[in-house]
């Protein structure tokens, strides 16, 4: 069995990484959408 500290550290690392990825993707999509709206 893995010990609890490692599991919680891994879980929080995954959470942070997914939040960062989501922020980057959302920003990228926002820029694309804004271009489409302003150009159209």
C-alpha positions in Angstrom: 0.0 0.0 0.0 1.3 3.5 -0.8 1.5 5.8 2.1 -1.1 8.6 2.5 1.3 11.5 2.2 2.5 10.4 -1.2 -1.0 9.7 -2.4 -2.3 13.1 -1.3 0.8 14.9 -2.7 0.3 13.1 -6.1 -3.4 14.0 -6.1 -2.8 17.6 -5.4 -0.1 17.7 -8.1 -2.5 16.2 -10.6 -5.2 18.7 -9.5 -2.8 21.7 -9.9 -1.6 20.5 -13.3 -5.1 20.0 -14.7 -6.1 23.4 -13.4 -3.1 25.0 -15.2 -3.9 23.1 -18.4 -7.5 24.1 -18.2 -6.5 27.8 -17.8 -4.2 27.7 -20.8 -6.8 25.9 -23.0 -9.5 28.3 -21.9 -7.3 31.3 -22.7 -6.4 29.9 -26.1 -10.0 29.2 -27.0 -11.0 32.7 -25.7 -8.5 34.3 -28.0 -9.7 32.3 -31.0 -13.4 33.0 -30.2 -12.7 36.7 -29.7 -10.9 36.9 -33.1 -13.9 35.1 -34.7 -16.4 37.5 -33.1 -14.5 40.7 -33.9 -13.6 39.6 -37.5 -17.2 38.4 -38.2 
